[in-house]
Amino acid sequence: MSQLRAFVAVAEHLHFREAAAALRMSQPALSGAVAALEDSLDVRLVERTTRKVLLTPVGERVATHARSVLGALHALTEEVEASRRPFTGPLHLGVIPTIAPYLLPTVLRLARDRYPDLELHVHEERTHQLLDGLAAGRLDLLLLALPAGSGLVDIPLYDEDFVLVTPPDHELADRGDVPRDVLLDLDVLLLEEGHCLRDQALDLCREVGADPGATRAAGLSTLVQLVAGGLGVTLLPATAVPVEAGRASSLSVTRFADPAPGRRVGLAHRPSSPRTAEYRRFADSLRDAVCELPVRVLGSVNSPGV
């Protein structure tokens, strides 16, 4: 590249002494670099006279390409230098649908205010799709219910309770500290297969011996509308309540007795990622940002697979 830089300087100044001064090198060294380039290309690039330097026709064309090559090299160098700075460049974040509508406003505000050079790309997909995307390198970081899976690094953010959503005239409406076994006598509506929240709700039903209803829904918004229509009850994560319960006035929220059922939410990434330290700093910032949500914020956990 030093030969290209020497030749481009000569092409711009058409004077060896001025080109050498611009590059802060000796004139003999500059002349040697240009001569070496000519030898390697086996072509005359400059025409030397006693008074000035002229570019040959092929020298004009080589100068154009040389400027492009040096410009591309400069851009590449800047890109690499920028990548060494945390929270710069693209970050592809995958989020499950039962978290995205309720936590993304906080995540996006955090990224905008604290990390303005971060190019955040959000992908809302179900858990198995996110895990496939992370393994394939399509995604960099996941925001989902933990544990994410073997071989991944989990970074816990918070724990949140599940609540029971019922019609307002239900006998359990607006009650608190109800035991889990109340689910035995209820028609519990679930999400369709593929949602981890469905699996968590099923585990809870199996724990108390309850038989969930046959009705399935594609999303939490549909579930609460079905509850509002009197088709049954459902379980919601606490962070979803302000949004989803607000969409239907004919809903009531019932809370379970401690220890309430719930889930752990956090980030997950590949253990081979070079951005591990950056992700942990991002998690620390996110914990501070979610402190106003109805969750129990967790401290930093440093070991893989927690």
C-alpha positions as semicolon CSV with decimal commas, in nm:
position;residue;x (nm);y (nm);z (nm)
1;M;0,000;0,000;0,000
2;S;0,294;0,234;0,054
3;Q;0,371;0,212;-0,316
4;L;0,012;0,306;-0,405
5;R;0,022;0,599;-0,163
6;A;0,349;0,720;-0,314
7;F;0,213;0,696;-0,667
8;V;-0,115;0,872;-0,581
9;A;0,080;1,156;-0,417
10;V;0,289;1,196;-0,732
11;A;-0,027;1,186;-0,945
12;E;-0,182;1,462;-0,734
13;H;0,121;1,692;-0,712
14;L;0,295;1,601;-1,041
15;H;0,614;1,681;-0,857
16;F;0,835;1,436;-0,668
17;R;0,965;1,684;-0,411
18;E;0,617;1,816;-0,326
19;A;0,473;1,464;-0,312
20;A;0,754;1,352;-0,081
21;A;0,694;1,651;0,148
22;A;0,322;1,573;0,161
23;L;0,393;1,213;0,268
24;R;0,676;1,320;0,504
25;M;0,925;1,092;0,335
26;S;1,249;1,149;0,146
27;Q;1,240;1,209;-0,226
28;P;1,463;0,908;-0,302
29;A;1,232;0,683;-0,100
30;L;0,932;0,817;-0,290
31;S;1,099;0,765;-0,625
32;G;1,195;0,413;-0,523
33;A;0,836;0,330;-0,423
34;V;0,696;0,452;-0,754
35;A;0,964;0,262;-0,944
36;A;0,886;-0,055;-0,747
37;L;0,517;-0,020;-0,836
38;E;0,605;0,018;-1,202
39;D;0,821;-0,293;-1,183
40;S;0,552;-0,498;-1,014
41;L;0,294;-0,390;-1,273
42;D;0,549;-0,408;-1,558
43;V;0,429;-0,077;-1,699
44;R;0,541;0,287;-1,709
45;L;0,316;0,502;-1,491
46;V;0,497;0,836;-1,498
47;E;0,702;1,026;-1,752
48;R;0,990;1,204;-1,588
49;T;1,127;1,523;-1,745
50;T;1,379;1,771;-1,619
51;R;1,110;2,019;-1,520
52;K;0,795;1,821;-1,432
53;V;0,627;1,482;-1,404
54;L;0,356;1,360;-1,637
55;L;0,130;1,059;-1,601
56;T;0,126;0,813;-1,887
57;P;-0,218;0,716;-2,024
58;V;-0,210;0,392;-1,827
59;G;-0,079;0,589;-1,530
60;E;-0,394;0,803;-1,538
61;R;-0,611;0,491;-1,522
62;V;-0,401;0,329;-1,250
63;A;-0,419;0,650;-1,045
64;T;-0,799;0,637;-1,056
65;H;-0,805;0,277;-0,933
66;A;-0,535;0,346;-0,676
67;R;-0,742;0,627;-0,522
68;S;-1,041;0,389;-0,499
69;V;-0,829;0,120;-0,334
70;L;-0,684;0,360;-0,079
71;G;-1,028;0,505;-0,009
72;A;-1,169;0,156;0,050
73;L;-0,874;0,071;0,275
74;H;-0,935;0,386;0,478
75;A;-1,304;0,300;0,515
76;L;-1,213;-0,053;0,620
77;T;-0,969;0,075;0,879
78;E;-1,229;0,314;1,019
79;E;-1,484;0,034;1,035
80;V;-1,247;-0,190;1,228
81;E;-1,153;0,091;1,466
82;A;-1,521;0,169;1,523
83;S;-1,594;-0,196;1,597
84;R;-1,342;-0,184;1,880
85;R;-1,551;0,081;2,052
86;P;-1,844;-0,062;2,250
87;F;-2,202;0,006;2,146
88;T;-2,125;0,101;1,788
89;G;-2,232;-0,062;1,463
90;P;-2,518;-0,309;1,412
91;L;-2,668;-0,524;1,685
92;H;-2,939;-0,774;1,591
93;L;-3,159;-0,830;1,897
94;G;-3,415;-1,111;1,899
95;V;-3,718;-1,079;2,130
96;I;-4,002;-1,321;2,202
97;P;-4,360;-1,194;2,139
98;T;-4,463;-1,217;2,506
99;I;-4,189;-0,970;2,599
100;A;-4,152;-0,745;2,294
101;P;-4,459;-0,518;2,332
102;Y;-4,398;-0,456;2,701
103;L;-4,020;-0,419;2,727
104;L;-3,919;-0,285;2,385
105;P;-4,019;0,076;2,461
106;T;-3,771;0,067;2,749
107;V;-3,501;-0,103;2,540
108;L;-3,539;0,137;2,247
109;R;-3,536;0,442;2,473
110;L;-3,223;0,313;2,645
111;A;-3,048;0,252;2,312
112;R;-3,144;0,595;2,178
113;D;-3,046;0,791;2,487
114;R;-2,737;0,605;2,606
115;Y;-2,600;0,436;2,296
116;P;-2,669;0,668;2,001
117;D;-2,401;0,502;1,783
118;L;-2,557;0,157;1,822
119;E;-2,752;0,040;1,515
120;L;-3,019;-0,170;1,689
121;H;-3,219;-0,411;1,471
122;V;-3,510;-0,583;1,648
123;H;-3,645;-0,924;1,542
124;E;-3,965;-1,048;1,710
125;E;-3,984;-1,426;1,681
126;R;-4,077;-1,729;1,887
127;T;-3,817;-1,891;2,107
128;H;-3,712;-2,174;1,877
129;Q;-3,671;-1,932;1,586
130;L;-3,457;-1,701;1,798
131;L;-3,235;-1,987;1,908
132;D;-3,191;-2,099;1,548
133;G;-3,107;-1,742;1,445
134;L;-2,851;-1,708;1,722
135;A;-2,685;-2,037;1,631
136;A;-2,671;-1,938;1,264
137;G;-2,524;-1,596;1,338
138;R;-2,829;-1,413;1,205
139;L;-2,893;-1,274;1,554
140;D;-2,640;-1,142;1,806
141;L;-2,835;-1,121;2,131
142;L;-3,167;-1,257;2,258
143;L;-3,419;-1,118;2,507
144;L;-3,634;-1,405;2,630
145;A;-3,741;-1,625;2,918
146;L;-3,449;-1,807;3,081
147;P;-3,289;-2,051;3,072
148;A;-3,233;-2,007;2,700
149;G;-3,069;-2,341;2,639
150;S;-2,754;-2,540;2,688
151;G;-2,437;-2,397;2,544
152;L;-2,553;-2,036;2,568
153;V;-2,459;-1,764;2,813
154;D;-2,760;-1,638;3,010
155;I;-2,761;-1,291;3,166
156;P;-3,060;-1,266;3,404
157;L;-3,237;-0,931;3,419
158;Y;-3,547;-0,975;3,633
159;D;-3,812;-1,211;3,769
160;E;-4,180;-1,138;3,717
161;D;-4,498;-1,297;3,848
162;F;-4,783;-1,444;3,649
163;V;-5,128;-1,309;3,732
164;L;-5,470;-1,452;3,661
165;V;-5,694;-1,247;3,431
166;T;-6,069;-1,303;3,467
167;P;-6,397;-1,139;3,368
168;P;-6,504;-0,877;3,628
169;D;-6,797;-1,086;3,748
170;H;-6,583;-1,391;3,815
171;E;-6,571;-1,514;4,175
172;L;-6,192;-1,465;4,180
173;A;-6,200;-1,116;4,028
174;D;-5,961;-0,868;4,191
175;R;-5,868;-1,104;4,469
176;G;-5,519;-1,141;4,603
177;D;-5,315;-1,420;4,755
178;V;-5,514;-1,698;4,588
179;P;-5,352;-2,042;4,593
180;R;-5,232;-2,203;4,273
181;D;-5,479;-2,487;4,301
182;V;-5,767;-2,252;4,211
183;L;-5,668;-2,340;3,855
184;L;-5,819;-2,686;3,912
185;D;-6,172;-2,552;3,862
186;L;-6,096;-2,302;3,584
187;D;-6,098;-2,313;3,206
188;V;-5,748;-2,176;3,144
189;L;-5,695;-2,035;2,794
190;L;-5,349;-2,081;2,644
191;L;-5,135;-1,952;2,362
192;E;-5,083;-2,179;2,065
193;E;-4,782;-2,408;2,044
194;G;-4,444;-2,247;1,993
195;H;-4,471;-1,987;2,272
196;C;-4,261;-2,050;2,581
197;L;-4,533;-1,881;2,791
198;R;-4,770;-2,159;2,684
199;D;-4,522;-2,418;2,811
200;Q;-4,484;-2,232;3,140
201;A;-4,862;-2,212;3,183
202;L;-4,895;-2,582;3,105
203;D;-4,629;-2,665;3,363
204;L;-4,823;-2,469;3,623
205;C;-5,147;-2,645;3,534
206;R;-4,980;-2,985;3,553
207;E;-4,826;-2,893;3,888
208;V;-5,172;-2,855;4,045
209;G;-5,342;-3,118;3,832
210;A;-5,550;-2,871;3,629
211;D;-5,673;-2,945;3,279
212;P;-5,641;-2,635;3,058
213;G;-5,908;-2,551;2,803
214;A;-5,885;-2,641;2,437
215;T;-5,901;-2,282;2,310
216;R;-5,575;-2,153;2,163
217;A;-5,468;-1,800;2,070
218;A;-5,182;-1,663;1,860
219;G;-5,102;-1,380;2,100
220;L;-5,173;-1,231;2,442
221;S;-5,399;-0,963;2,297
222;T;-5,628;-1,232;2,158
223;L;-5,623;-1,420;2,487
224;V;-5,746;-1,123;2,688
225;Q;-6,021;-1,057;2,436
226;L;-6,135;-1,417;2,474
227;V;-6,138;-1,371;2,850
228;A;-6,335;-1,048;2,811
229;G;-6,583;-1,246;2,600
230;G;-6,640;-1,489;2,884
231;L;-6,465;-1,793;2,731
232;G;-6,240;-1,854;3,030
233;V;-5,944;-1,713;3,223
234;T;-5,577;-1,682;3,134
235;L;-5,234;-1,618;3,277
236;L;-5,040;-1,303;3,195
237;P;-4,689;-1,195;3,292
238;A;-4,707;-0,891;3,518
239;T;-4,536;-0,664;3,262
240;A;-4,816;-0,733;3,014
241;V;-5,099;-0,630;3,246
242;P;-5,086;-0,250;3,198
243;V;-5,101;-0,291;2,820
244;E;-5,329;-0,589;2,773
245;A;-5,575;-0,528;3,055
246;G;-5,612;-0,171;2,933
247;R;-5,742;-0,296;2,598
248;A;-6,052;-0,449;2,753
249;S;-6,238;-0,273;3,031
250;S;-6,421;-0,593;3,123
251;L;-6,119;-0,762;3,281
252;S;-5,999;-0,814;3,635
253;V;-5,659;-0,916;3,766
254;T;-5,613;-1,173;4,044
255;R;-5,277;-1,228;4,210
256;F;-5,141;-1,555;4,343
257;A;-5,014;-1,611;4,693
258;D;-4,639;-1,621;4,745
259;P;-4,444;-1,783;4,604
260;A;-4,632;-1,673;4,295
261;P;-4,568;-1,856;3,968
262;G;-4,363;-1,657;3,722
263;R;-4,068;-1,648;3,488
264;R;-3,713;-1,520;3,470
265;V;-3,631;-1,285;3,182
266;G;-3,286;-1,206;3,055
267;L;-3,042;-1,187;2,769
268;A;-2,864;-1,476;2,601
269;H;-2,574;-1,490;2,359
270;R;-2,320;-1,729;2,212
271;P;-2,024;-1,798;2,446
272;S;-1,791;-1,732;2,152
273;S;-1,917;-1,377;2,099
274;P;-1,643;-1,112;2,117
275;R;-1,901;-0,866;2,255
276;T;-1,957;-1,043;2,588
277;A;-1,835;-0,750;2,799
278;E;-2,053;-0,513;2,597
279;Y;-2,361;-0,732;2,651
280;R;-2,305;-0,737;3,027
281;R;-2,278;-0,360;3,036
282;F;-2,597;-0,340;2,831
283;A;-2,766;-0,573;3,080
284;D;-2,658;-0,353;3,371
285;S;-2,809;-0,050;3,200
286;L;-3,126;-0,242;3,121
287;R;-3,167;-0,350;3,484
288;D;-3,158;0,015;3,587
289;A;-3,412;0,101;3,318
290;V;-3,671;-0,166;3,415
291;C;-3,675;-0,081;3,786
292;E;-4,008;0,101;3,744
293;L;-4,179;-0,204;3,591
294;P;-4,365;-0,462;3,806
295;V;-4,061;-0,692;3,826
296;R;-3,791;-0,797;4,071
297;V;-3,461;-0,680;3,926
298;L;-3,175;-0,927;3,962
299;G;-2,811;-0,857;4,024
300;S;-2,538;-0,928;3,773
301;V;-2,457;-1,295;3,724
302;N;-2,122;-1,369;3,563
303;S;-2,115;-1,743;3,509
304;P;-2,228;-1,901;3,179
305;G;-2,550;-2,093;3,166
306;V;-2,701;-1,945;3,482
